[in-house]
């Protein structure tokens, strides 16, 4: 009776089925070129972009519907993350460039999000009720100025 239910045996996918091998090899080549030619600070940025771009892009490719564009997702993720990492290494406010990464991911997977996610985007960006005070993070004293960065905690300051 099983022959009638499944007349042809199922093809089992291989170990690397769905993995964007060509894009990962391209990222590895970019990283090798960066190590050989760039200064250490730029190599760190390239290493972050390559490593995290490979992980994020591979996850996008594995969950794709089979589009040709998704096979090159690691390269796109590497570019987006590389730009954000370069901004973060060049300017104190550059870390805000990492906001581009979830925006890019939402753009890539717009069908997964739906209308409710786009309606709640202003609240997530800080315009809604999601405000965090320093006292909620475990600090007993407020920040000395708006968004001022300090190198030591208030409890470590000399009195």
C-alpha positions in Angstrom: 0.0 0.0 0.0 2.9 2.4 0.6 3.8 2.1 -3.1 0.4 3.6 -3.9 0.8 6.4 -1.4 4.3 7.4 -2.5 5.0 6.0 -5.9 8.4 7.9 -6.1 10.9 8.1 -3.3 11.5 11.5 -1.9 14.8 13.1 -2.8 16.7 14.0 0.3 18.5 17.4 0.1 22.2 17.4 0.5 24.1 19.0 3.4 24.7 22.3 1.6 21.2 22.4 -0.1 20.0 26.0 -0.2 23.3 27.4 1.1 24.6 30.3 -1.0 28.0 28.8 -1.4 29.1 31.2 -4.2 28.2 34.2 -2.1 30.0 32.8 0.9 33.1 32.2 -1.2 32.9 35.7 -2.4 32.7 37.0 1.1 35.7 34.9 2.1 37.7 36.3 -0.8 36.8 39.9 0.2 38.0 39.1 3.7 41.3 37.6 2.5 41.9 40.7 0.3 41.1 43.0 3.3 43.6 41.1 5.5 46.3 41.4 2.8 45.9 45.0 1.9 44.1 47.1 4.5 45.2 48.5 7.9 44.1 46.7 11.1 41.1 49.0 11.9 39.6 48.4 8.4 40.3 44.7 8.7 38.2 44.7 11.9 35.3 46.4 10.0 35.6 44.0 7.1 35.8 41.0 9.4 32.6 42.1 11.2 30.8 42.6 7.9 32.0 39.3 6.4 31.2 37.2 9.5 27.8 38.7 10.3 26.9 39.1 6.7 27.5 35.4 6.1 25.4 34.4 9.0 22.5 36.8 8.3 22.6 36.2 4.5 22.7 32.4 4.9 19.7 32.6 7.2 17.9 34.6 4.6 18.8 32.2 1.8 17.7 29.2 3.8 14.3 30.7 4.5 13.8 32.0 1.0 11.1 31.0 -1.4 13.7 30.2 -4.0 14.2 33.6 -5.6 17.4 34.1 -7.4 18.0 37.3 -5.5 18.2 35.4 -2.2 21.3 33.4 -3.3 23.3 36.6 -3.1 21.9 37.7 0.3 25.2 37.2 2.2 26.8 39.8 -0.1 24.0 42.3 0.5 24.1 41.7 4.2 27.9 42.2 4.2 27.5 45.5 2.4 24.8 46.8 4.8 26.7 45.6 7.9 30.0 46.9 6.5 28.6 50.3 6.0 27.1 50.4 9.5 30.3 49.1 11.0 32.4 51.7 9.1 30.1 54.5 10.3 30.3 53.2 13.9 34.1 53.1 13.8 34.4 56.6 12.3 32.0 58.7 14.3 30.7 58.5 17.9 27.1 58.7 16.7 27.9 56.3 13.9 26.4 53.4 15.8 23.0 54.8 14.8 23.8 53.4 11.3 23.0 50.0 12.6 19.3 50.9 12.4 19.7 50.3 8.7 20.2 46.6 9.3 16.7 45.8 10.6 15.2 48.2 8.1 17.0 46.3 5.3 15.8 43.0 6.7 12.2 44.3 6.9 12.5 45.5 3.4 13.7 42.1 2.3 11.0 40.3 4.1 8.1 42.7 3.8 5.6 39.9 3.1 6.4 38.4 6.5 5.8 41.6 8.4 2.4 42.7 7.2 0.6 46.0 7.9 0.7 45.8 11.7 4.5 45.9 11.9 4.7 49.0 9.7 2.0 50.7 11.8 4.1 50.1 15.0 7.4 51.2 13.4 7.2 54.8 14.9 6.8 53.3 18.4 9.8 51.0 18.0 11.8 54.0 16.7 11.2 55.8 19.9 8.2 58.0 19.2 5.8 55.9 21.3 5.7 54.6 24.8 9.0 52.7 24.7 11.0 55.2 26.6 13.7 53.8 28.9 15.0 55.8 31.9 18.4 55.2 33.4 16.8 54.1 36.7 15.2 51.2 34.7 18.7 50.0 33.7 19.9 49.8 37.3 21.5 53.2 37.6 20.3 55.2 40.6 21.2 58.6 39.2 20.0 60.2 36.0 22.3 60.9 33.1 24.3 64.1 33.5 23.2 65.4 30.1 21.0 64.2 27.2 22.7 61.2 25.6 26.1 62.1 27.1 28.6 59.2 27.0 30.7 58.7 30.1 33.6 56.3 30.5 32.9 55.4 34.1 29.8 54.5 36.1 28.6 57.0 38.8 29.6 54.5 41.5 33.2 54.5 40.2 33.7 58.3 40.4 36.2 59.6 42.9 34.5 61.5 45.7 
